[in-house]
């Protein structure tokens, strides 16, 4: 049996692993906002359960068992977010905190039924890939708008920042998944972009905004 706290740690470990960052106790503590002695204690438990490989003074490694468990937790979270959005009509800025609570339900049947009801979706309301029942992720080719080229048009496929204030800002300018973003000009000074949204609305995106918009 895995606890709620252990699941939260595995999610944090997986995110750090995805970012190709060296996983250390300090990185985990900073990621979760928890003191290092507390993290040390949990790391030992995860090592005992074979979710990670841990040796003192060395980087922590997720085992295959640990990655599978982390993907299972992400599957539950992202399916829940999509259910709340599509079936219950909640905004994409509202669903994360609720999904954080529901993801800890230990019932394959419950989440597999949600998956079936939604038609086996591949992406959640924020454009994040949803692992299937076997832990396999769909092909994901998106990249930050900050890496895009001037003079081209892209489709918004996701957001890297799920902060409600950021999502509400996108709502206020009519930018949703599937929206088109045409880059008219990139400023050399601060890498801000002059863009046209959905072939009609002109605006300027700061580099911070561009880094958090995922396109293809």
C-alpha positions as CSV (number, residue, x, y, z in Angstrom):
1,X,0.0,0.0,0.0
2,X,1.3,3.5,-0.9
3,X,0.4,6.5,1.2
4,X,-0.8,9.9,0.0
5,X,2.5,11.5,1.0
6,X,4.5,8.9,-0.8
7,X,2.5,9.5,-4.0
8,X,3.2,13.3,-3.8
9,X,7.0,12.6,-3.4
10,X,6.9,10.3,-6.4
11,X,5.2,12.9,-8.5
12,X,7.9,15.5,-7.5
13,X,10.7,13.0,-8.3
14,X,9.2,12.3,-11.7
15,X,8.9,16.0,-12.6
16,X,12.6,16.5,-11.7
17,X,13.5,13.4,-13.7
18,X,11.6,14.8,-16.7
19,X,13.5,18.1,-16.5
20,X,16.8,16.1,-16.7
21,X,17.8,17.6,-13.3
22,X,20.0,15.8,-10.8
23,X,17.6,14.6,-8.2
24,X,18.9,15.4,-4.7
25,X,17.3,15.8,-1.3
26,X,17.6,19.5,-1.6
27,X,15.9,19.6,-5.0
28,X,13.0,17.6,-3.6
29,X,12.8,19.7,-0.5
30,X,12.7,22.9,-2.6
31,X,10.1,21.4,-5.0
32,X,7.8,20.4,-2.2
33,X,8.5,23.2,0.3
34,X,9.5,20.7,2.9
35,X,12.5,20.6,5.3
36,X,15.4,18.4,4.3
37,X,15.4,16.1,7.4
38,X,11.7,15.3,6.6
39,X,12.6,14.5,3.0
40,X,15.6,12.3,4.1
41,X,13.2,10.2,6.2
42,X,10.8,9.7,3.3
43,X,13.6,9.0,0.8
44,X,14.7,6.1,3.0
45,X,11.1,4.7,2.9
46,X,10.9,5.0,-0.9
47,X,14.2,3.3,-1.2
48,X,13.0,0.4,1.0
49,X,10.0,0.0,-1.2
50,X,12.2,-0.1,-4.3
51,X,10.6,3.1,-5.8
52,X,14.0,4.7,-5.9
53,X,17.7,3.9,-5.7
54,X,19.4,6.0,-3.0
55,X,23.0,6.1,-1.8
56,X,24.3,8.9,0.5
57,X,26.0,11.7,-1.3
58,X,24.8,10.4,-4.7
59,X,21.9,11.5,-6.9
60,X,18.6,9.8,-6.4
61,X,17.4,7.5,-9.2
62,X,13.8,6.6,-9.9
63,X,13.5,2.8,-10.5
64,X,11.2,1.4,-13.2
65,X,8.7,0.6,-10.5
66,X,8.9,4.2,-9.3
67,X,8.4,5.6,-12.8
68,X,5.4,3.4,-13.3
69,X,3.8,4.4,-10.0
70,X,4.5,8.1,-10.8
71,X,2.8,7.8,-14.2
72,X,-0.2,6.0,-12.6
73,X,-0.6,9.0,-10.2
74,X,-0.3,11.4,-13.1
75,X,-2.9,9.4,-15.1
76,X,-5.4,9.7,-12.2
77,X,-4.7,13.4,-11.8
78,X,-5.0,14.3,-15.5
79,X,-8.1,12.2,-16.1
80,X,-9.7,13.9,-13.1
81,X,-8.9,17.4,-14.4
82,X,-10.4,16.5,-17.8
83,X,-13.5,15.1,-16.2
84,X,-14.0,18.2,-14.1
85,X,-13.5,20.3,-17.1
86,X,-15.5,18.5,-19.8
87,X,-18.3,16.8,-17.8
88,X,-18.7,19.2,-14.9
89,X,-18.0,22.4,-16.8
90,X,-15.3,23.8,-14.5
91,X,-12.6,26.2,-15.8
92,X,-9.1,25.0,-16.4
93,X,-8.0,27.3,-13.6
94,X,-10.2,25.5,-11.1
95,X,-9.5,21.8,-11.6
96,X,-5.9,21.3,-10.4
97,X,-6.5,21.6,-6.6
98,X,-9.5,19.3,-6.7
99,X,-7.7,16.7,-8.8
100,X,-4.8,16.8,-6.2
101,X,-7.3,15.4,-3.7
102,X,-9.1,12.9,-6.0
103,X,-5.9,11.4,-7.5
104,X,-5.2,9.6,-4.2
105,X,-8.3,7.3,-4.6
106,X,-7.0,3.7,-4.9
107,X,-9.4,2.3,-7.4
108,X,-8.4,1.3,-10.9
109,X,-12.0,0.7,-11.9
110,X,-13.0,4.3,-10.9
111,X,-10.3,5.9,-13.1
112,X,-10.6,3.4,-15.9
113,X,-14.3,4.2,-16.1
114,X,-13.6,7.9,-16.3
115,X,-11.1,7.2,-19.1
116,X,-13.8,5.2,-20.9
117,X,-16.5,7.9,-20.4
118,X,-14.2,10.5,-21.9
119,X,-13.3,8.4,-24.9
120,X,-9.8,7.5,-23.9
121,X,-8.3,11.0,-24.2
122,X,-4.6,11.7,-24.7
123,X,-4.3,15.1,-23.2
124,X,-5.7,17.0,-20.1
125,X,-7.3,20.5,-20.1
126,X,-3.8,22.0,-19.9
127,X,-2.4,20.0,-22.8
128,X,-0.5,17.6,-20.5
129,X,-0.2,14.0,-21.9
130,X,-2.3,11.4,-20.1
131,X,-0.7,8.0,-19.6
132,X,-2.9,5.1,-20.7
133,X,-3.8,2.1,-18.5
134,X,-0.4,0.5,-19.3
135,X,1.5,3.7,-18.4
136,X,2.3,4.6,-22.0
137,X,2.4,8.3,-22.9
138,X,1.1,9.6,-26.2
139,X,3.5,11.3,-28.6
140,X,4.2,14.8,-27.4
141,X,5.9,17.3,-29.8
142,X,5.0,20.6,-28.2
143,X,7.6,23.2,-27.3
144,X,7.6,26.7,-25.7
145,X,6.5,29.6,-27.8
146,X,9.8,31.3,-26.7
147,X,11.6,28.9,-29.0
148,X,9.4,29.6,-32.1
149,X,10.3,31.7,-35.1
150,X,8.9,35.1,-36.3
151,X,6.7,35.1,-39.3
152,X,5.1,31.7,-38.5
153,X,1.8,30.6,-37.1
154,X,1.5,28.0,-34.3
155,X,-1.3,26.3,-32.5
156,X,-1.6,26.5,-28.7
157,X,-1.3,22.9,-27.4
158,X,-0.7,23.4,-23.7
159,X,0.5,25.5,-20.9
160,X,3.6,25.0,-18.7
161,X,2.2,27.2,-15.9
162,X,-1.0,26.1,-14.2
163,X,-1.3,29.1,-11.8
164,X,-5.0,30.2,-11.8
165,X,-3.9,33.9,-12.3
166,X,-2.0,32.9,-15.5
167,X,-4.9,30.8,-16.8
168,X,-7.4,33.6,-16.1
169,X,-5.1,36.0,-18.0
170,X,-5.3,33.7,-21.0
171,X,-9.0,33.5,-20.7
172,X,-9.2,37.3,-20.7
173,X,-7.5,37.5,-24.1
174,X,-9.5,34.6,-25.5
175,X,-6.5,32.2,-25.7
176,X,-7.5,28.5,-25.3
177,X,-6.1,25.2,-26.4
178,X,-6.3,25.1,-30.2
179,X,-6.0,28.9,-30.6
180,X,-3.6,30.1,-33.3
181,X,-0.7,32.4,-32.5
182,X,1.0,34.2,-35.4
183,X,4.3,35.7,-34.4
184,X,4.7,39.1,-36.2
185,X,7.9,40.2,-34.6
186,X,10.4,39.2,-31.8
187,X,12.1,42.1,-29.9
188,X,15.9,41.7,-29.6
189,X,16.0,43.5,-26.3
190,X,13.8,41.3,-24.1
191,X,12.6,38.6,-26.5
192,X,9.0,39.8,-26.1
193,X,6.7,39.0,-29.1
194,X,4.2,41.0,-31.1
195,X,1.6,38.4,-31.9
196,X,-1.8,38.0,-33.6
197,X,-4.3,35.7,-31.9
198,X,-6.8,33.7,-33.8
199,X,-6.1,35.8,-36.9
200,X,-7.7,38.9,-35.4
201,X,-6.4,40.1,-31.9
202,X,-3.0,41.9,-31.8
203,X,-1.1,41.9,-28.5
204,X,2.4,41.7,-27.0
205,X,3.6,38.7,-25.0
206,X,6.5,39.1,-22.5
207,X,9.2,36.4,-22.6
208,X,7.8,35.0,-19.4
209,X,4.4,34.4,-21.1
210,X,6.1,32.9,-24.1
211,X,8.1,30.4,-22.0
212,X,4.8,29.2,-20.5
213,X,2.8,28.7,-23.7
214,X,3.3,25.4,-25.4
215,X,2.8,25.3,-29.2
216,X,3.2,23.1,-32.2
